[in-house]
């Protein structure tokens, strides 16, 4: 028994050394290499006649890739972003396979990549393409108080996911074009979501809210879904910290967004698993059978906390959560995948509410969704968290 235990300790040590100490490249670059080699290879993206699908999960990966490029200056990562966006954006700024009248808030996600490329190249086609996404925002349907519907096919609903899909782009667009009224609208989107979705007892946020109360997943009194989905709260957390990058320092609502970020991350820290130091898919029910620790949400929380510490939005006491969480992330989810490559395991592919194959928001629903390695949402979130941790090590602001 002692011999087996010793072998296990040695194996864990050598895996940790490979991942953390003597790897040829930082983990962010190893994950980026995996993404370049393995992602977006199916028919949705390789069909020459139809062209690639305009999808938000690609945008999450490209956001992560942008941080790897900023940390390294390696043009490989910049070119990956540019080559993908150039498959969509024509010289006149038309976006292939994007349809504004679908009023899908997910379709705004890739706007951040367009603005990234515009700033880097000054090529107007990217800005014109971004203008088209902004035009969707201007006519996007809203709740009675002014919150963006998640999608036209999901009327009167706000989901946590939607804040990440739209608000960082919307805010950065406002900063480029100097449109001051947008900042008030951005702040209100977060306020609407928190006002409806935040549980006063735990501070956690329910996944969705239905203004109409017509959905079977919604509580007839509150309109809320039934559970706290970790990645949903992860989307919301990342949205807040990224919006602040371009939200004016002197705007009166900035302090409200920072306070909201503190409330959210404090609630998240309370439910960090004391054993693995990462987070469960249904975030507050780690003791229930079938629940599991999940990689994308755990990566999102580490990114949001680490970046918030670096920029002074939250207290340094969160550093313990970050350090333990990142070690847990590597231990629970990351494995070597060849030279200068890693895999990220245990990523839930998707979770939603309603739809044709009805998703009722129950605990049983959330744990029934497929889990796989290297799903783009997890890969993108890990690129961000690893990049932020590597930046923290160099003490770069």
N, C-alpha and C positions, 0 to 999 in steps of 0.2 A: 504493500500500500504506500509506504514512504517513497519507494522508487517511482511509482506512477505519479505521485504528487510532485516529486522533484522534476520529473520530465515535463509535467504540465507547466510548472513554474518557468522552466527553461524555455519552453515553446512560446509562452506568453511574452517572455523577455525578448526573445529574438524577433518576434513579430513587431513588438513595440519599437525595438531599435531600428528595424527596417523602415517602419512607417514614420518614425519621429526623429531618429538620430542621424542615420547614415544614408538616407535615401539620396539618390543622385539629384533629384529635383524636389522642391517643396510639394507638399500634398496638394495644394491648389493646382499646380501645374500637372501633377500626375492625374488628377481628376479631369482636368481640361484635356489632356491627351486621350483619356478614355472617351470623353464626349466627342472629340473630333473623329476618333476612329469608329465609334459604335452608334452614335445617335442619329436619328432622322434618316434612317436607311430604308424604311418601309415604303410601300407604294404611295402613301399619302404625300410623300416628299420627292419621290423619284420618278413619278409618272410624267414623261416628257410632254405629253399632250395636254394634260390637265394642269400641270405645274404644281409646285409645292403648296401645301395647305397653310394658310395664314392662321397660326395658332399661338396661344399665349404661352404654352409650355416651352416652345422654342425661345420666346422672349425671356423667360426666367433663366435659361441657360446662357443666353447672350448677355444678360445683366451680369451674371457671374463671370463670364469670360472677359467682360470689360474691366472688372476689378483685377483679374489676373494680369491683363495687359498693363493696367496702371501700376501694378506692383513691380512688374518685370521689364516693361518696355519691349518685350519680345513681339515683333510684328506678326508672328504666327497667329496669335490670339486676336489681334486687330483684324487681320485678313479673314479670319474665320467669320467674324461678325459681318464684315463688309460683303463677303462673298454670298452669305445667306441673304442679306437684305437686298443685294443687287439682283437676286433671282425674283424678287417681288417688285422692286421699284424701277419703273421706266424712267427714261430721261426727262419726260414731262411731269414726273411726280405721281403718275398713276400707280396704284397698288394692285398688283395681280391677286385675284381671289379674295379680295376684301370687299364686303358689301355693307355699306353704312346702314342701310335701311333694315338690316337684321337687328339693329340696336342691341348688340351683344357687347356688354361691357368688357368681356375678355379680349375683344378685338382691339382694344386700346393699348394693351400691354406693350406691344412691340414699338409703340411710339417712343419709348425711352431709347431704344436702339437707333431709331431714326435721328433723334436729337444728338445722341452721342456721335454718330457719323457726321452730322452736319457741323458740329463744333470742331471735329477733327479735320474735316476736309474742306469746309466752306462750300460744298457742292449743294446748290440750291434745290436739287431734286429731292433731297431728304427732307428739307424744310417744307417744300410743297406737299410732300406726302404726309408730313405731320399736320399740315393745315387741314387735310382731309379728315384726319382723326378728330381734330378739334371741331370741325364742322359737325361731326356726329354728336359730340358732347353738347353742342348748342341746341340740338333738337331731340336729344335723348329723353325718353319719357321718365317722369319723376313721380314720386309719391306726393300726396297733398301738401306736405310741409317742404318738399323740395329735394328729397333723396333720390338718387339715380336708381331706377329699376335695374336688377341684375341682368335681365335679358327681356326682350319683347315677349319671348315665349314663357317667361316667368313674371307675369305682370304683378305690380304692386309689392314686389319683394326686394329686400336688401339682404345681401349675404356678406359675411366678413371678407370673402375672397375679392369682392368687387372693389374694395378700397385699394388693394394693391394693384389691381389691373388698371385702374384709371388715375388715381390721385397723384402718384409721383410724376407721371407724364404731364398731367394737367398743370401741376405746379411749375414744373420746369419750363413748359411752354409759356406760361405766364411770365416767367422771369426773362425769357428770350425776347418776347414781344412787348414787355412792359404793359401788362393788362392787370392793373391793381385789383379790380373787383373779383378776379378769380380767386384770390387768396381767401377772401371771406367765404366764398362758395366751398372751397376745399375744406376749410375748418368746419363748416356746417355739416359736410358729409360725414366726417368723423363723429361730430357731436350727435347727429341723428342716430348713427349706428350704435354708439355707446349708450345713449339715452334709452334706446329700446332693448338692446341686447345684453347689457351688463347685469349680472346677478349681484344684488347688493350684499349677499352673504359671503360669497367666495371671491368676488371681483372678476370672475371669469366671464367670457362673452359667449352667448349662445350662437350657433352657426348662422341661423337665418331668422328673419322677421317678415311676416306677411301682413301688410297693412289691411288687406281685404278680409283676413281671417277665413278664407275659403279653402285653403289647402288643408288636406288631411293631416299633414305633418305639423300644422300650426295650432297652438293653444287657442281655443275660442275666446279666451279673455285677453291674453297678451299678444297673440299673433306669433309667439316665439316657437322655434323648434325645441326639441326636447333635450338635446345633449350639447356638451362642450367638446367640439372636435378640435384636436390639437392643431392640425395644419391651418384650419380656419383662423384660429387665434394667431398662428404664425404669420399668415398673410397680413393680418391687421397690424401686428407688431412691426413687421418690415415696412409696411406702408407708412406708418407714422415716422419711423426713423429716417426713411429715405425722403419723405416730403420735406422734412426740416432742412435738407441740403439746399433747397431753393426757396424756402419760405422766408420772407424778409425779417431780419433781426429785430427791427423796430415795430413790427406789426403787433397790435394788441392781442391777437389770437395765438401768437406763437407760444406764449407761456401756457395757454390752455392745452395746446397739443403736447407740450412737454409734460404737463401734469397728467394727461391721459396716458402717455407712454409710461410714466412712473406707475400709475395704477395698474396698468396691464401687465407690466413686467414683474411687479411685486406679486400679483396673483399667480403668474406663471411660476415664479420661483418657489412659491409655497407648495406647488404640486410636482416639483422636480422629484423624480423617484430616488429615494435615499439609498437604494441598492445599486442601481446602474448609473444614476446621476443624469439620465436622459428622461424623455417624456413619453407617456403612453398615448396611443392613438385617440382613445376617449380619455381625455387628459386627467380627469379627476377620479377615474374608476380602475386604477391599476390592479386592484385586488379581485376584479371580476374575471371569471373564467373566459378565455377567448381573447381578452384584451392583450395587447402587445406593445412593446416599445417601438417607436416609429422614427425613421431616419430623417425625413424631410422636415417635420415639425421641430425635431431636436436641433437640426442645423439652423433653422430659422430663428429659434430662440437664442441660440449662441451668437449668431450674427447680430441680432437686434440688441442684445445686452452688451456685447463687446464694443460695438460701434457707439452705443449710447454712453458707455463709460469713457471711451476715447474722446468724445465730443462734449463731455461734461453734462449730459442730460440726466444721468442717474448717479447715485452714490457709488463710491469705490467699493462698498461692501458687496456689491453684486459680482465683484471679480472672483470670489470663491465659487459662485454658481457657474460662472463662465469656465473657470479652470477645470472644475470637476466635470462639467458638462462636456467639454471638448475631449477630455480623456475618455469619458464614457462613450462619446460618439465614435472615437477611433476603435475602442475595444468592442463595442456592440455591433457596429455596422461596416467598418472598413476592412478590406482585405486586399493583399497584393494581387495584381492581375498581369504580371509580366514586367518587363523593364520599363520603368518610369510610368507605370499605370496602376491604378487602383480601381476596385469596384466598391459601390455603395449599396449595401443590402437593406432589405426590410423597408422598402418605400411603398406606401399605399398608392395605387395607381390613380384613383379618383374617388371623391366622395361628394355627393350633392344632395339635393332635396327635390322631391317631386319628379316630373318627367314621365316619359312613356312607360319605361320600366320603373314603376313607382318606387321612390326612395322615401321611406317614411320617417327618417330621422331617429329611429330607435337605436339603442345600443347594438342590438343584433344586426341591424343594417350596417352600421359602420364597420363592425369587425368582419362582415361578410365580403367586403370589397377585396379584389385581388391585391396581393403584395408581391413586388418583384425587385430585382436589382437594377440599379441605374435608370430608374424612371426619371425623365427630364426634370420634374419638379424637385426631386431630391438632389439630382446632380447640380442643378443651378443653385439651390440653397446651400449645398455643401461648398461649392466654389466660393460663395459669398462668405460663409463662416470661416473657411480655411484662410481665405485672403485677409479677412479682418484679423484673425489670430496671428498671421504672419506679419501683418502690419504692426500689430501691437508689440511684437517682439523687437521690432526695429525702432520703436518709440516715435513713429512718424505720425504727425497730425494729419 
